[in-house]
Amino acid sequence: MLLKQLVASFIFLCATCCPEDDCAAVSCLGPPVLAFNIEQDNANVFITEIYTLEDISITGDNANDFLIGLSTFNSENTDAILVLEYYNWSTGTFQNNLVLENNIIIPLVIEIELSESGGCCGGIPRLKSLEINGILQENNTGLYNITLD
């Protein structure tokens, strides 16, 4: 009998003190960040210093609100990845251009949707699809390769 009362008390306590929607303990992914490995002649254009970050710009939808940066992912600095961040995504399709030194224009079509509603991570912008130079990208990992001719 005492065991039944303890179990019942524990269940009641959890029901009132341990809500299922305790989102403080949940880590949700943020808005999409796009990363590009840009190569020319099989070499990264930033490592070979063909281009610098100052040579890169974004035109099109909400272009002034994008943050543009470079990141490296290994200690040897053999990869430099162009990173595009935008924190005010809404649902829809965005037409942008990645412009290198004002003479190479790479069209980007970015389609954003919201994650399923409900739960702790509902309603967060997610990348639905990305086209680079008119080619739908099959991977949605956030790292995309661009090869310049």
VMD Tcl script that draws the C-alpha trace (Angstrom):
set ca {
  {0.00 0.00 0.00}
  {2.82 2.39 0.88}
  {4.52 1.58 -2.43}
  {1.31 2.42 -4.35}
  {1.05 5.76 -2.53}
  {4.70 6.58 -3.29}
  {4.26 5.75 -6.98}
  {1.02 7.75 -7.15}
  {2.71 10.70 -5.41}
  {5.66 10.54 -7.79}
  {3.37 10.52 -10.85}
  {1.39 13.46 -9.47}
  {4.57 15.36 -8.67}
  {5.96 14.80 -12.16}
  {2.68 15.79 -13.75}
  {2.69 19.11 -11.93}
  {6.42 19.89 -11.79}
  {7.87 18.30 -14.94}
  {5.87 19.71 -17.85}
  {6.44 18.02 -21.20}
  {7.00 21.39 -22.87}
  {9.97 22.46 -20.75}
  {11.72 24.17 -23.66}
  {14.52 25.57 -21.52}
  {16.22 22.18 -21.72}
  {15.82 21.88 -25.51}
  {18.32 23.16 -28.05}
  {16.71 24.04 -31.39}
  {18.49 24.71 -34.65}
  {18.42 28.35 -35.63}
  {17.67 29.88 -39.01}
  {19.49 28.43 -42.02}
  {23.10 29.44 -42.62}
  {24.47 28.86 -46.11}
  {28.11 27.92 -46.59}
  {29.91 27.75 -49.91}
  {33.18 26.13 -50.89}
  {34.15 28.12 -53.98}
  {36.85 26.62 -56.21}
  {38.60 27.54 -59.43}
  {41.09 25.16 -61.07}
  {40.51 22.66 -58.22}
  {41.68 25.16 -55.58}
  {39.78 27.21 -53.02}
  {39.61 30.81 -54.31}
  {40.14 32.29 -50.84}
  {43.14 30.14 -49.91}
  {44.81 30.90 -53.24}
  {43.85 34.56 -52.76}
  {42.12 34.81 -56.13}
  {39.34 36.50 -54.17}
  {39.09 38.05 -50.73}
  {36.06 38.66 -48.60}
  {36.03 42.28 -49.83}
  {35.45 40.95 -53.37}
  {32.15 39.31 -52.38}
  {28.71 40.90 -52.28}
  {25.05 39.87 -52.30}
  {22.37 41.45 -54.45}
  {18.63 40.81 -54.61}
  {16.04 40.20 -51.91}
  {17.05 41.62 -48.51}
  {20.65 41.86 -49.73}
  {21.68 44.48 -47.16}
  {20.63 42.23 -44.28}
  {22.92 39.30 -45.11}
  {26.06 38.84 -43.05}
  {28.98 37.64 -45.17}
  {32.02 35.98 -43.62}
  {34.75 33.41 -44.08}
  {35.27 30.37 -41.88}
  {37.93 27.71 -41.76}
  {37.22 24.23 -40.51}
  {40.66 22.80 -39.99}
  {43.86 23.86 -38.29}
  {45.86 23.86 -41.53}
  {43.57 26.54 -43.04}
  {43.33 24.56 -46.26}
  {39.63 25.31 -46.59}
  {38.00 28.71 -46.46}
  {34.24 28.60 -46.60}
  {32.09 31.59 -47.54}
  {29.26 31.87 -45.01}
  {25.99 33.73 -45.60}
  {23.82 34.41 -42.57}
  {20.41 36.04 -42.45}
  {18.37 36.16 -39.25}
  {15.03 37.50 -40.45}
  {13.89 34.71 -42.77}
  {10.21 34.42 -43.53}
  {8.53 31.78 -45.65}
  {8.79 32.16 -49.39}
  {11.25 32.18 -52.25}
  {14.13 34.64 -52.33}
  {16.07 35.60 -55.45}
  {19.65 36.63 -54.72}
  {22.97 36.80 -56.49}
  {26.36 36.00 -55.08}
  {28.65 38.50 -56.83}
  {32.41 38.01 -57.01}
  {34.45 41.13 -57.82}
  {31.52 42.67 -59.73}
  {32.03 40.41 -62.73}
  {30.97 36.89 -61.73}
  {27.31 36.58 -60.84}
  {26.02 33.37 -59.30}
  {22.20 33.29 -59.05}
  {20.78 31.82 -55.85}
  {17.13 30.86 -55.39}
  {16.48 30.20 -51.72}
  {13.17 28.68 -50.62}
  {12.33 28.90 -46.92}
  {9.63 27.05 -44.98}
  {8.82 26.87 -41.29}
  {9.44 23.76 -39.22}
  {6.33 21.95 -38.06}
  {4.41 23.93 -35.49}
  {4.07 22.72 -31.93}
  {6.66 21.57 -29.50}
  {9.69 23.52 -28.48}
  {11.19 23.91 -31.95}
  {8.08 24.65 -33.97}
  {7.81 27.48 -36.47}
  {11.55 27.99 -37.06}
  {12.66 28.94 -40.60}
  {14.22 26.03 -42.50}
  {15.82 25.75 -45.92}
  {13.38 23.92 -48.17}
  {15.43 24.17 -51.35}
  {18.38 25.97 -52.89}
  {19.22 26.52 -56.53}
  {22.70 27.63 -57.54}
  {23.07 28.78 -61.17}
  {19.65 27.28 -61.88}
  {20.61 23.83 -60.55}
  {18.60 22.46 -57.64}
  {21.01 21.34 -54.94}
  {20.39 17.80 -53.78}
  {22.13 18.06 -50.41}
  {20.55 20.20 -47.76}
  {23.45 20.04 -45.33}
  {24.21 23.74 -45.56}
  {27.60 23.35 -47.30}
  {27.51 23.76 -51.06}
  {30.25 23.59 -53.69}
  {30.58 26.18 -56.42}
  {33.10 25.66 -59.20}
  {34.10 28.67 -61.28}
  {35.14 28.22 -64.89}
}
mol new
graphics top color blue
foreach p $ca { graphics top sphere $p radius 0.5 }
foreach p [lrange $ca 0 end-1] q [lrange $ca 1 end] { graphics top cylinder $p $q radius 0.2 }
display resetview
